[in-house]
């Protein structure tokens, strides 16, 4: 997997450099995980001129389903409990000699933007836009393999549930039972809230089981 993450980061770095940015700051959790293998709460990924860093407020969570960081990616933990990883990453980019930084403007808050500006006022910020999302649209072999496994787990869990006794059970009970069977077959958990709807609820999108 390390080679997969490294390849993804290289593709993004090439795109940033072609757009005139020497470094990139990734702050959206889904994108951080896509490029680093994990995304601890509040963490950001810096694609630097000389080194890529996963900047975290604390040590990465090693619980199942959280993911493990790419072994070739250096972790930078902020001292103590204070500090903003995004601001620290921008400072680290400057320390590596960068004078421009591509950021995910749609995810960067105003307060973070102001904080970065106050720490590194001479660093030019550019919009990364949806560059990472555009890369994620085209699935690599690792992702295709994971999709196949996920589909097989979902098929097995749903098939077993449909073969069980359904009459007399509540929507909530069935949703919990389906999620349990997903885990039994190897899933870390549901990717999103499970929706089970019966009777008048069956036509309601994203219905919450009752």
Backbone as JSON Lines, residues from 0, in Angstrom:
{"i":0,"aa":"X","n":[0.81,-1.21,0.0],"ca":[0.0,0.0,0.0],"c":[0.85,1.26,0.0]}
{"i":1,"aa":"X","n":[2.06,1.21,0.58],"ca":[2.89,2.41,0.64],"c":[3.15,2.97,-0.76]}
{"i":2,"aa":"X","n":[3.4,2.06,-1.72],"ca":[3.65,2.51,-3.09],"c":[2.41,3.18,-3.68]}
{"i":3,"aa":"X","n":[1.23,2.67,-3.31],"ca":[-0.02,3.24,-3.81],"c":[-0.18,4.67,-3.32]}
{"i":4,"aa":"X","n":[0.02,4.88,-2.02],"ca":[-0.12,6.23,-1.46],"c":[0.94,7.17,-2.03]}
{"i":5,"aa":"X","n":[2.16,6.66,-2.18],"ca":[3.24,7.5,-2.73],"c":[2.92,7.92,-4.16]}
{"i":6,"aa":"X","n":[2.35,7.0,-4.93],"ca":[1.98,7.32,-6.31],"c":[0.89,8.38,-6.36]}
{"i":7,"aa":"X","n":[-0.08,8.26,-5.47],"ca":[-1.16,9.25,-5.41],"c":[-0.6,10.63,-5.07]}
{"i":8,"aa":"X","n":[0.3,10.68,-4.1],"ca":[0.88,11.97,-3.71],"c":[1.72,12.56,-4.83]}
{"i":9,"aa":"X","n":[2.44,11.71,-5.55],"ca":[3.27,12.19,-6.66],"c":[2.42,12.8,-7.75]}
{"i":10,"aa":"X","n":[1.31,12.15,-8.07],"ca":[0.41,12.69,-9.09],"c":[-0.14,14.04,-8.69]}
{"i":11,"aa":"X","n":[-0.52,14.18,-7.42],"ca":[-1.05,15.45,-6.96],"c":[0.04,16.52,-6.92]}
{"i":12,"aa":"X","n":[1.23,16.14,-6.51],"ca":[2.35,17.1,-6.46],"c":[2.66,17.63,-7.86]}
{"i":13,"aa":"X","n":[2.68,16.73,-8.84],"ca":[2.94,17.15,-10.22],"c":[1.89,18.15,-10.69]}
{"i":14,"aa":"X","n":[0.65,17.9,-10.32],"ca":[-0.43,18.79,-10.73],"c":[-0.29,20.16,-10.06]}
{"i":15,"aa":"X","n":[0.08,20.17,-8.8],"ca":[0.25,21.43,-8.08],"c":[1.4,22.24,-8.67]}
{"i":16,"aa":"X","n":[2.5,21.56,-8.94],"ca":[3.65,22.25,-9.49],"c":[3.35,22.8,-10.88]}
{"i":17,"aa":"X","n":[2.56,22.07,-11.65],"ca":[2.18,22.55,-12.97],"c":[1.32,23.81,-12.87]}
{"i":18,"aa":"X","n":[0.6,23.94,-11.73],"ca":[-0.22,25.11,-11.51],"c":[0.51,26.24,-10.8]}
{"i":19,"aa":"X","n":[1.79,26.04,-10.53],"ca":[2.6,27.1,-9.92],"c":[2.73,27.05,-8.42]}
{"i":20,"aa":"X","n":[2.26,25.98,-7.77],"ca":[2.37,25.84,-6.32],"c":[3.44,24.82,-5.97]}
{"i":21,"aa":"X","n":[4.36,25.2,-5.09],"ca":[5.46,24.31,-4.72],"c":[5.06,23.29,-3.67]}
{"i":22,"aa":"X","n":[4.02,23.6,-2.89],"ca":[3.56,22.72,-1.82],"c":[2.04,22.7,-1.81]}
{"i":23,"aa":"X","n":[1.48,21.73,-1.09],"ca":[0.03,21.64,-0.99],"c":[-0.36,21.24,0.43]}
{"i":24,"aa":"X","n":[-1.47,21.81,0.89],"ca":[-2.0,21.5,2.21],"c":[-3.36,20.84,2.02]}
{"i":25,"aa":"X","n":[-3.47,19.58,2.44],"ca":[-4.71,18.82,2.33],"c":[-5.35,18.75,3.71]}
{"i":26,"aa":"X","n":[-6.57,19.26,3.81],"ca":[-7.22,19.32,5.12],"c":[-8.53,18.53,5.19]}
{"i":27,"aa":"X","n":[-9.14,18.23,4.05],"ca":[-10.39,17.45,4.07],"c":[-10.05,16.01,4.49]}
{"i":28,"aa":"X","n":[-10.69,15.49,5.56],"ca":[-10.32,14.17,6.09],"c":[-10.32,13.05,5.06]}
{"i":29,"aa":"X","n":[-11.33,12.99,4.19],"ca":[-11.39,11.92,3.18],"c":[-10.2,11.99,2.25]}
{"i":30,"aa":"X","n":[-9.77,13.2,1.92],"ca":[-8.63,13.35,1.02],"c":[-7.31,13.05,1.72]}
{"i":31,"aa":"X","n":[-7.24,13.41,3.01],"ca":[-6.04,13.08,3.79],"c":[-5.86,11.57,3.84]}
{"i":32,"aa":"X","n":[-6.94,10.88,4.12],"ca":[-6.85,9.41,4.2],"c":[-6.49,8.8,2.85]}
{"i":33,"aa":"X","n":[-7.04,9.34,1.78],"ca":[-6.76,8.83,0.44],"c":[-5.27,8.93,0.12]}
{"i":34,"aa":"X","n":[-4.62,9.97,0.61],"ca":[-3.21,10.21,0.28],"c":[-2.24,9.7,1.33]}
{"i":35,"aa":"X","n":[-2.73,9.51,2.56],"ca":[-1.83,9.15,3.66],"c":[-2.12,7.8,4.29]}
{"i":36,"aa":"X","n":[-3.31,7.24,4.05],"ca":[-3.65,5.95,4.65],"c":[-4.46,6.08,5.91]}
{"i":37,"aa":"X","n":[-4.47,7.25,6.52],"ca":[-5.23,7.5,7.73],"c":[-5.48,8.99,7.85]}
{"i":38,"aa":"X","n":[-6.44,9.34,8.68],"ca":[-6.76,10.76,8.88],"c":[-7.2,10.97,10.32]}
{"i":39,"aa":"X","n":[-6.25,11.02,11.26],"ca":[-6.62,11.3,12.66],"c":[-7.4,12.6,12.76]}
{"i":40,"aa":"X","n":[-8.22,12.71,13.78],"ca":[-9.07,13.89,13.94],"c":[-8.25,15.18,13.9]}
{"i":41,"aa":"X","n":[-8.63,16.08,13.01],"ca":[-7.98,17.37,12.92],"c":[-6.67,17.39,12.17]}
{"i":42,"aa":"X","n":[-6.21,16.23,11.69],"ca":[-4.9,16.16,11.03],"c":[-4.96,16.74,9.62]}
{"i":43,"aa":"X","n":[-3.81,17.14,9.12],"ca":[-3.67,17.63,7.75],"c":[-2.45,16.98,7.13]}
{"i":44,"aa":"X","n":[-2.41,17.0,5.81],"ca":[-1.27,16.44,5.08],"c":[-0.57,17.56,4.34]}
{"i":45,"aa":"X","n":[0.73,17.64,4.51],"ca":[1.54,18.62,3.79],"c":[2.35,17.91,2.72]}
{"i":46,"aa":"X","n":[2.13,18.29,1.47],"ca":[3.0,17.85,0.39],"c":[4.07,18.92,0.25]}
{"i":47,"aa":"X","n":[5.23,18.68,0.83],"ca":[6.27,19.7,0.88],"c":[7.25,19.61,-0.26]}
{"i":48,"aa":"X","n":[8.12,20.6,-0.33],"ca":[9.14,20.62,-1.39],"c":[10.15,19.51,-1.19]}
{"i":49,"aa":"X","n":[10.5,19.23,0.07],"ca":[11.54,18.24,0.36],"c":[11.01,17.01,1.08]}
{"i":50,"aa":"X","n":[9.84,17.13,1.71],"ca":[9.31,16.01,2.48],"c":[7.82,16.17,2.69]}
{"i":51,"aa":"X","n":[7.11,15.03,2.65],"ca":[5.68,15.03,2.94],"c":[5.47,14.7,4.41]}
{"i":52,"aa":"X","n":[4.55,15.42,5.06],"ca":[4.33,15.27,6.49],"c":[2.85,15.13,6.8]}
{"i":53,"aa":"X","n":[2.53,14.2,7.7],"ca":[1.18,14.11,8.26],"c":[1.23,14.83,9.6]}
{"i":54,"aa":"X","n":[0.61,15.99,9.66],"ca":[0.69,16.83,10.85],"c":[-0.54,16.57,11.72]}
{"i":55,"aa":"X","n":[-0.3,16.14,12.96],"ca":[-1.38,15.74,13.85],"c":[-1.29,16.47,15.18]}
{"i":56,"aa":"X","n":[-2.45,16.65,15.8],"ca":[-2.48,17.25,17.13],"c":[-2.08,16.22,18.18]}
{"i":57,"aa":"X","n":[-2.2,14.95,17.85],"ca":[-1.83,13.87,18.76],"c":[-1.46,12.64,17.97]}
{"i":58,"aa":"X","n":[-1.09,11.54,18.65],"ca":[-0.71,10.31,17.93],"c":[-1.89,9.73,17.17]}
{"i":59,"aa":"X","n":[-1.66,9.13,15.99],"ca":[-2.73,8.53,15.2],"c":[-3.47,7.45,15.97]}
{"i":60,"aa":"X","n":[-4.76,7.36,15.73],"ca":[-5.61,6.34,16.36],"c":[-5.4,5.02,15.64]}
{"i":61,"aa":"X","n":[-5.07,3.97,16.4],"ca":[-4.8,2.67,15.77],"c":[-5.98,1.72,15.88]}
{"i":62,"aa":"X","n":[-7.18,2.23,16.17],"ca":[-8.34,1.35,16.22],"c":[-8.67,0.8,14.83]}
{"i":63,"aa":"X","n":[-9.26,-0.4,14.77],"ca":[-9.64,-0.94,13.46],"c":[-10.58,0.0,12.73]}
{"i":64,"aa":"X","n":[-10.37,0.14,11.43],"ca":[-11.22,1.0,10.63],"c":[-10.69,2.41,10.47]}
{"i":65,"aa":"X","n":[-9.76,2.81,11.35],"ca":[-9.21,4.16,11.27],"c":[-8.13,4.21,10.19]}
{"i":66,"aa":"X","n":[-7.42,3.11,10.01],"ca":[-6.37,3.06,9.01],"c":[-5.01,3.36,9.61]}
{"i":67,"aa":"X","n":[-3.99,2.87,8.96],"ca":[-2.62,3.11,9.41],"c":[-1.92,4.04,8.43]}
{"i":68,"aa":"X","n":[-1.1,4.95,8.95],"ca":[-0.42,5.89,8.04],"c":[0.6,5.17,7.17]}
{"i":69,"aa":"X","n":[0.81,5.71,5.99],"ca":[1.83,5.2,5.08],"c":[3.17,5.19,5.81]}
{"i":70,"aa":"X","n":[3.84,4.06,5.79],"ca":[5.1,3.92,6.54],"c":[6.2,4.82,6.01]}
{"i":71,"aa":"X","n":[6.08,5.29,4.79],"ca":[7.07,6.18,4.21],"c":[6.75,7.65,4.46]}
{"i":72,"aa":"X","n":[5.68,7.89,5.21],"ca":[5.24,9.25,5.48],"c":[5.61,9.6,6.92]}
{"i":73,"aa":"X","n":[6.33,10.71,7.1],"ca":[6.75,11.08,8.45],"c":[5.6,11.79,9.18]}
{"i":74,"aa":"X","n":[5.42,11.42,10.44],"ca":[4.4,12.02,11.27],"c":[5.0,13.17,12.06]}
{"i":75,"aa":"X","n":[4.28,14.26,12.11],"ca":[4.71,15.42,12.88],"c":[3.64,15.71,13.92]}
{"i":76,"aa":"X","n":[3.95,15.44,15.19],"ca":[3.0,15.67,16.27],"c":[3.24,17.05,16.88]}
{"i":77,"aa":"X","n":[2.18,17.8,17.07],"ca":[2.31,19.1,17.7],"c":[2.55,18.91,19.2]}
{"i":78,"aa":"X","n":[3.45,19.68,19.79],"ca":[3.71,19.54,21.22],"c":[2.53,19.99,22.05]}
{"i":79,"aa":"X","n":[2.26,19.27,23.13],"ca":[1.16,19.64,24.01],"c":[-0.19,19.4,23.36]}
{"i":80,"aa":"X","n":[-1.2,20.1,23.88],"ca":[-2.56,19.92,23.38],"c":[-3.02,21.1,22.53]}
{"i":81,"aa":"X","n":[-2.18,22.11,22.38],"ca":[-2.59,23.28,21.63],"c":[-2.05,23.28,20.22]}
{"i":82,"aa":"X","n":[-2.45,24.28,19.47],"ca":[-1.94,24.42,18.11],"c":[-2.86,23.86,17.06]}
{"i":83,"aa":"X","n":[-2.82,24.45,15.89],"ca":[-3.63,24.02,14.76],"c":[-2.72,23.33,13.75]}
{"i":84,"aa":"X","n":[-2.98,22.06,13.42],"ca":[-2.13,21.35,12.46],"c":[-2.01,22.06,11.12]}
{"i":85,"aa":"X","n":[-3.08,22.72,10.65],"ca":[-3.02,23.41,9.35],"c":[-2.05,24.58,9.41]}
{"i":86,"aa":"X","n":[-2.09,25.33,10.49],"ca":[-1.17,26.46,10.65],"c":[0.26,25.96,10.78]}
{"i":87,"aa":"X","n":[0.44,24.89,11.56],"ca":[1.78,24.32,11.72],"c":[2.31,23.81,10.39]}
{"i":88,"aa":"X","n":[1.44,23.2,9.58],"ca":[1.87,22.67,8.28],"c":[2.3,23.8,7.35]}
{"i":89,"aa":"X","n":[1.57,24.91,7.36],"ca":[1.96,26.05,6.53],"c":[3.32,26.59,6.95]}
{"i":90,"aa":"X","n":[3.56,26.62,8.25],"ca":[4.86,27.07,8.77],"c":[5.96,26.11,8.34]}
{"i":91,"aa":"X","n":[5.67,24.8,8.36],"ca":[6.65,23.8,7.94],"c":[6.93,23.91,6.44]}
{"i":92,"aa":"X","n":[5.92,24.25,5.66],"ca":[6.12,24.44,4.22],"c":[7.1,25.58,3.97]}
{"i":93,"aa":"X","n":[6.96,26.65,4.72],"ca":[7.88,27.78,4.6],"c":[9.28,27.38,5.01]}
{"i":94,"aa":"X","n":[9.38,26.58,6.06],"ca":[10.68,26.12,6.52],"c":[11.39,25.26,5.47]}
{"i":95,"aa":"X","n":[10.6,24.61,4.62],"ca":[11.18,23.81,3.53],"c":[11.51,24.66,2.31]}
{"i":96,"aa":"X","n":[11.28,25.95,2.41],"ca":[11.65,26.84,1.32],"c":[10.55,27.16,0.34]}
{"i":97,"aa":"X","n":[9.31,26.79,0.64],"ca":[8.21,27.07,-0.28],"c":[7.75,28.51,-0.15]}
{"i":98,"aa":"X","n":[7.41,29.13,-1.27],"ca":[6.83,30.47,-1.23],"c":[5.39,30.48,-1.71]}
{"i":99,"aa":"X","n":[4.87,29.27,-2.05],"ca":[3.49,29.15,-2.48],"c":[2.91,27.84,-1.92]}
{"i":100,"aa":"X","n":[1.62,27.89,-1.59],"ca":[0.97,26.72,-0.99],"c":[-0.44,26.6,-1.53]}
{"i":101,"aa":"X","n":[-0.75,25.46,-2.12],"ca":[-2.11,25.2,-2.61],"c":[-2.94,24.64,-1.45]}
{"i":102,"aa":"X","n":[-4.12,25.2,-1.23],"ca":[-4.98,24.77,-0.13],"c":[-6.36,24.43,-0.66]}
{"i":103,"aa":"X","n":[-7.09,23.63,0.11],"ca":[-8.47,23.29,-0.24],"c":[-9.37,24.4,0.3]}
{"i":104,"aa":"X","n":[-9.57,25.43,-0.5],"ca":[-10.31,26.61,-0.04],"c":[-11.72,26.28,0.43]}
{"i":105,"aa":"X","n":[-12.37,25.32,-0.21],"ca":[-13.74,24.99,0.17],"c":[-13.8,24.31,1.53]}
{"i":106,"aa":"X","n":[-12.67,23.81,2.02],"ca":[-12.65,23.16,3.32],"c":[-11.95,24.01,4.38]}
{"i":107,"aa":"X","n":[-11.12,24.95,3.94],"ca":[-10.37,25.79,4.87],"c":[-11.28,26.85,5.47]}
{"i":108,"aa":"X","n":[-11.35,26.89,6.8],"ca":[-12.22,27.88,7.44],"c":[-11.58,29.26,7.4]}
{"i":109,"aa":"X","n":[-12.39,30.28,7.63],"ca":[-11.89,31.65,7.64],"c":[-10.88,31.83,8.77]}
{"i":110,"aa":"X","n":[-11.17,31.24,9.94],"ca":[-10.26,31.39,11.08],"c":[-8.91,30.73,10.8]}
{"i":111,"aa":"X","n":[-8.93,29.59,10.13],"ca":[-7.67,28.95,9.79],"c":[-6.89,29.76,8.77]}
{"i":112,"aa":"X","n":[-7.62,30.31,7.81],"ca":[-6.97,31.14,6.79],"c":[-6.29,32.34,7.44]}
{"i":113,"aa":"X","n":[-6.98,32.99,8.35],"ca":[-6.41,34.15,9.03],"c":[-5.21,33.76,9.88]}
{"i":114,"aa":"X","n":[-5.31,32.6,10.54],"ca":[-4.21,32.15,11.37],"c":[-2.97,31.85,10.53]}
{"i":115,"aa":"X","n":[-3.17,31.22,9.38],"ca":[-2.04,30.94,8.47],"c":[-1.42,32.25,8.0]}
{"i":116,"aa":"X","n":[-2.27,33.19,7.64],"ca":[-1.78,34.49,7.17],"c":[-0.95,35.2,8.24]}
{"i":117,"aa":"X","n":[-1.35,35.07,9.51],"ca":[-0.62,35.76,10.58],"c":[0.73,35.11,10.86]}
{"i":118,"aa":"X","n":[0.83,33.8,10.63],"ca":[2.08,33.08,10.92],"c":[3.05,33.17,9.75]}
{"i":119,"aa":"X","n":[2.54,33.01,8.53],"ca":[3.4,33.06,7.33],"c":[2.81,34.05,6.33]}
{"i":120,"aa":"X","n":[2.92,35.34,6.6],"ca":[2.27,36.35,5.76],"c":[2.8,36.41,4.33]}
{"i":121,"aa":"X","n":[4.01,35.96,4.11],"ca":[4.6,36.04,2.77],"c":[4.32,34.8,1.92]}
{"i":122,"aa":"X","n":[3.7,33.79,2.52],"ca":[3.4,32.57,1.78],"c":[2.18,32.8,0.89]}
{"i":123,"aa":"X","n":[2.33,32.59,-0.4],"ca":[1.23,32.79,-1.33],"c":[0.31,31.57,-1.31]}
{"i":124,"aa":"X","n":[-0.98,31.8,-1.07],"ca":[-1.96,30.72,-1.01],"c":[-2.74,30.66,-2.31]}
{"i":125,"aa":"X","n":[-2.86,29.47,-2.85],"ca":[-3.62,29.26,-4.09],"c":[-4.68,28.2,-3.82]}
{"i":126,"aa":"X","n":[-5.72,28.19,-4.64],"ca":[-6.81,27.22,-4.46],"c":[-6.49,25.9,-5.15]}
{"i":127,"aa":"X","n":[-6.51,24.84,-4.37],"ca":[-6.3,23.5,-4.95],"c":[-7.54,23.01,-5.67]}
{"i":128,"aa":"X","n":[-8.68,23.59,-5.32],"ca":[-9.92,23.19,-5.97],"c":[-10.28,21.74,-5.65]}
{"i":129,"aa":"X","n":[-10.84,21.04,-6.62],"ca":[-11.21,19.64,-6.42],"c":[-10.21,18.68,-7.03]}
{"i":130,"aa":"X","n":[-8.92,19.05,-6.96],"ca":[-7.89,18.22,-7.6],"c":[-7.86,16.81,-7.02]}
{"i":131,"aa":"X","n":[-7.93,16.69,-5.7],"ca":[-7.86,15.35,-5.09],"c":[-9.11,14.55,-5.45]}
{"i":132,"aa":"X","n":[-10.27,15.19,-5.4],"ca":[-11.51,14.5,-5.75],"c":[-11.48,14.0,-7.19]}
{"i":133,"aa":"X","n":[-10.9,14.79,-8.08],"ca":[-10.8,14.37,-9.48],"c":[-9.91,13.15,-9.63]}
{"i":134,"aa":"X","n":[-8.85,13.06,-8.83],"ca":[-8.01,11.88,-8.85],"c":[-8.76,10.68,-8.27]}
{"i":135,"aa":"X","n":[-9.58,10.93,-7.26],"ca":[-10.29,9.83,-6.59],"c":[-11.36,9.23,-7.48]}
{"i":136,"aa":"X","n":[-11.84,9.97,-8.48],"ca":[-12.88,9.45,-9.37],"c":[-12.39,8.22,-10.11]}
{"i":137,"aa":"X","n":[-11.12,8.22,-10.53],"ca":[-10.54,7.09,-11.26],"c":[-9.93,6.14,-10.23]}
{"i":138,"aa":"X","n":[-10.52,4.99,-10.05],"ca":[-10.1,4.05,-9.02],"c":[-8.88,3.24,-9.46]}
{"i":139,"aa":"X","n":[-7.93,3.08,-8.54],"ca":[-6.77,2.24,-8.83],"c":[-7.1,0.8,-8.45]}
{"i":140,"aa":"X","n":[-6.16,-0.1,-8.69],"ca":[-6.43,-1.53,-8.47],"c":[-6.74,-1.83,-7.0]}
{"i":141,"aa":"X","n":[-6.09,-1.13,-6.08],"ca":[-6.34,-1.35,-4.66],"c":[-7.77,-0.97,-4.3]}
{"i":142,"aa":"X","n":[-8.23,0.15,-4.83],"ca":[-9.59,0.59,-4.54],"c":[-10.62,-0.35,-5.17]}
{"i":143,"aa":"X","n":[-10.35,-0.8,-6.39],"ca":[-11.27,-1.73,-7.05],"c":[-11.37,-3.02,-6.25]}
{"i":144,"aa":"X","n":[-10.25,-3.48,-5.73],"ca":[-10.25,-4.69,-4.91],"c":[-11.08,-4.49,-3.64]}
{"i":145,"aa":"X","n":[-10.92,-3.33,-3.0],"ca":[-11.7,-3.04,-1.79],"c":[-13.19,-2.94,-2.1]}
{"i":146,"aa":"X","n":[-13.53,-2.36,-3.25],"ca":[-14.93,-2.26,-3.64],"c":[-15.54,-3.65,-3.84]}
{"i":147,"aa":"X","n":[-14.75,-4.55,-4.46],"ca":[-15.25,-5.91,-4.67],"c":[-15.5,-6.6,-3.32]}
{"i":148,"aa":"X","n":[-14.56,-6.46,-2.4],"ca":[-14.7,-7.09,-1.09],"c":[-15.9,-6.52,-0.35]}
{"i":149,"aa":"X","n":[-16.05,-5.18,-0.41],"ca":[-17.19,-4.54,0.25],"c":[-18.52,-5.01,-0.32]}
{"i":150,"aa":"X","n":[-18.58,-5.16,-1.64],"ca":[-19.81,-5.62,-2.28],"c":[-20.13,-7.05,-1.87]}
{"i":151,"aa":"X","n":[-19.11,-7.91,-1.79],"ca":[-19.33,-9.3,-1.38],"c":[-19.83,-9.37,0.06]}
{"i":152,"aa":"X","n":[-19.26,-8.55,0.94],"ca":[-19.69,-8.53,2.34],"c":[-21.14,-8.08,2.43]}
{"i":153,"aa":"X","n":[-21.49,-7.03,1.69],"ca":[-22.86,-6.51,1.72],"c":[-23.84,-7.55,1.19]}
{"i":154,"aa":"X","n":[-23.47,-8.24,0.11],"ca":[-24.34,-9.27,-0.45],"c":[-24.57,-10.4,0.54]}
{"i":155,"aa":"X","n":[-23.51,-10.85,1.2],"ca":[-23.63,-11.94,2.15],"c":[-24.5,-11.54,3.34]}
{"i":156,"aa":"X","n":[-24.26,-10.35,3.88],"ca":[-25.01,-9.9,5.05],"c":[-26.49,-9.72,4.72]}
{"i":157,"aa":"X","n":[-26.79,-9.08,3.59],"ca":[-28.19,-8.85,3.22],"c":[-28.88,-10.17,2.89]}
{"i":158,"aa":"X","n":[-28.17,-11.06,2.21],"ca":[-28.76,-12.35,1.87],"c":[-29.16,-13.13,3.11]}
{"i":159,"aa":"X","n":[-28.29,-13.14,4.12],"ca":[-28.61,-13.84,5.37],"c":[-29.79,-13.19,6.09]}
{"i":160,"aa":"X","n":[-29.83,-11.86,6.05],"ca":[-30.92,-11.17,6.74],"c":[-32.26,-11.48,6.09]}
{"i":161,"aa":"X","n":[-32.28,-11.5,4.75],"ca":[-33.53,-11.76,4.03],"c":[-34.01,-13.2,4.23]}
{"i":162,"aa":"X","n":[-33.09,-14.09,4.57],"ca":[-33.47,-15.49,4.81],"c":[-33.98,-15.69,6.23]}
{"i":163,"aa":"X","n":[-33.8,-14.71,7.1],"ca":[-34.26,-14.83,8.48],"c":[-35.72,-14.41,8.59]}
{"i":164,"aa":"X","n":[-36.29,-14.52,9.77],"ca":[-37.68,-14.13,10.0],"c":[-37.76,-12.61,10.09]}
{"i":165,"aa":"X","n":[-38.52,-11.99,9.18],"ca":[-38.63,-10.53,9.13],"c":[-39.92,-10.02,9.76]}
{"i":166,"aa":"X","n":[-40.98,-10.81,9.68],"ca":[-42.29,-10.38,10.18],"c":[-42.23,-10.18,11.69]}
{"i":167,"aa":"X","n":[-42.75,-9.04,12.13],"ca":[-42.82,-8.79,13.57],"c":[-41.61,-8.08,14.14]}
{"i":168,"aa":"X","n":[-40.61,-7.83,13.32],"ca":[-39.41,-7.15,13.8],"c":[-39.46,-5.68,13.38]}
{"i":169,"aa":"X","n":[-38.9,-4.83,14.18],"ca":[-38.92,-3.39,13.88],"c":[-37.84,-3.04,12.87]}
{"i":170,"aa":"X","n":[-38.02,-1.88,12.25],"ca":[-37.02,-1.38,11.31],"c":[-35.66,-1.24,12.01]}
{"i":171,"aa":"X","n":[-35.68,-0.71,13.21],"ca":[-34.44,-0.49,13.94],"c":[-33.74,-1.81,14.24]}
{"i":172,"aa":"X","n":[-34.52,-2.82,14.59],"ca":[-33.95,-4.14,14.88],"c":[-33.3,-4.72,13.63]}
{"i":173,"aa":"X","n":[-33.96,-4.58,12.51],"ca":[-33.41,-5.11,11.26],"c":[-32.13,-4.36,10.86]}
{"i":174,"aa":"X","n":[-32.11,-3.04,11.05],"ca":[-30.92,-2.26,10.72],"c":[-29.73,-2.69,11.57]}
{"i":175,"aa":"X","n":[-29.97,-2.86,12.86],"ca":[-28.89,-3.29,13.76],"c":[-28.41,-4.7,13.42]}
{"i":176,"aa":"X","n":[-29.36,-5.55,13.05],"ca":[-29.01,-6.93,12.68],"c":[-28.18,-6.94,11.41]}
{"i":177,"aa":"X","n":[-28.53,-6.11,10.44],"ca":[-27.76,-6.04,9.2],"c":[-26.35,-5.54,9.47]}
{"i":178,"aa":"X","n":[-26.21,-4.53,10.3],"ca":[-24.89,-3.99,10.62],"c":[-24.04,-5.02,11.36]}
{"i":179,"aa":"X","n":[-24.69,-5.81,12.23],"ca":[-23.95,-6.86,12.94],"c":[-23.43,-7.91,11.97]}
{"i":180,"aa":"X","n":[-24.26,-8.28,11.0],"ca":[-23.83,-9.28,10.02],"c":[-22.72,-8.73,9.12]}
{"i":181,"aa":"X","n":[-22.75,-7.43,8.81],"ca":[-21.65,-6.83,8.04],"c":[-20.33,-7.01,8.78]}
{"i":182,"aa":"X","n":[-20.34,-6.71,10.07],"ca":[-19.12,-6.85,10.87],"c":[-18.7,-8.31,10.97]}
{"i":183,"aa":"X","n":[-19.68,-9.2,11.13],"ca":[-19.37,-10.63,11.21],"c":[-18.63,-11.13,9.97]}
{"i":184,"aa":"X","n":[-18.92,-10.52,8.82],"ca":[-18.29,-10.94,7.57],"c":[-17.01,-10.17,7.24]}
{"i":185,"aa":"X","n":[-16.57,-9.32,8.17],"ca":[-15.27,-8.68,7.99],"c":[-15.26,-7.19,7.8]}
{"i":186,"aa":"X","n":[-16.43,-6.55,7.79],"ca":[-16.46,-5.09,7.63],"c":[-16.05,-4.41,8.93]}
{"i":187,"aa":"X","n":[-15.47,-3.22,8.81],"ca":[-15.17,-2.42,10.0],"c":[-16.46,-1.85,10.59]}
{"i":188,"aa":"X","n":[-17.45,-1.67,9.75],"ca":[-18.72,-1.1,10.17],"c":[-19.42,-0.52,8.95]}
{"i":189,"aa":"X","n":[-20.61,0.01,9.12],"ca":[-21.32,0.59,7.97],"c":[-20.63,1.87,7.51]}
{"i":190,"aa":"X","n":[-20.65,2.1,6.2],"ca":[-20.03,3.31,5.65],"c":[-20.87,4.54,5.95]}
{"i":191,"aa":"X","n":[-22.16,4.34,6.14],"ca":[-23.08,5.44,6.45],"c":[-24.28,4.83,7.16]}
{"i":192,"aa":"X","n":[-25.16,5.67,7.66],"ca":[-26.3,5.19,8.44],"c":[-27.14,4.22,7.62]}
{"i":193,"aa":"X","n":[-27.46,3.08,8.22],"ca":[-28.26,2.07,7.56],"c":[-29.73,2.48,7.54]}
{"i":194,"aa":"X","n":[-30.36,2.39,6.38],"ca":[-31.76,2.77,6.24],"c":[-32.61,1.54,5.97]}
{"i":195,"aa":"X","n":[-33.58,1.28,6.84],"ca":[-34.55,0.22,6.65],"c":[-35.93,0.85,6.76]}
{"i":196,"aa":"X","n":[-36.72,0.75,5.7],"ca":[-38.04,1.35,5.7],"c":[-39.1,0.34,5.32]}
{"i":197,"aa":"X","n":[-40.21,0.32,6.05],"ca":[-41.31,-0.6,5.76],"c":[-42.6,0.2,5.63]}
{"i":198,"aa":"X","n":[-43.57,-0.38,4.93],"ca":[-44.87,0.27,4.79],"c":[-44.74,1.67,4.21]}
{"i":199,"aa":"X","n":[-45.34,2.66,4.84],"ca":[-45.29,4.03,4.32],"c":[-43.88,4.62,4.33]}
{"i":200,"aa":"X","n":[-42.97,4.03,5.08],"ca":[-41.6,4.54,5.13],"c":[-40.73,4.03,3.99]}
{"i":201,"aa":"X","n":[-41.23,3.03,3.26],"ca":[-40.38,2.37,2.25],"c":[-40.02,3.27,1.07]}
{"i":202,"aa":"X","n":[-40.81,4.32,0.84],"ca":[-40.52,5.22,-0.28],"c":[-39.78,6.48,0.12]}
{"i":203,"aa":"X","n":[-39.39,6.58,1.39],"ca":[-38.74,7.78,1.87],"c":[-37.21,7.6,1.79]}
{"i":204,"aa":"X","n":[-36.53,8.47,1.02],"ca":[-35.07,8.35,0.91],"c":[-34.39,8.66,2.24]}
{"i":205,"aa":"X","n":[-33.35,7.89,2.55],"ca":[-32.56,8.1,3.78],"c":[-33.43,8.08,5.03]}
{"i":206,"aa":"X","n":[-34.45,7.22,5.02],"ca":[-35.32,7.1,6.19],"c":[-34.56,6.53,7.38]}
{"i":207,"aa":"X","n":[-34.75,7.11,8.54],"ca":[-34.13,6.6,9.76],"c":[-35.03,5.52,10.37]}
{"i":208,"aa":"X","n":[-34.47,4.34,10.59],"ca":[-35.29,3.23,11.12],"c":[-35.97,3.61,12.43]}
{"i":209,"aa":"X","n":[-37.22,3.17,12.57],"ca":[-38.01,3.44,13.78],"c":[-38.52,2.14,14.35]}
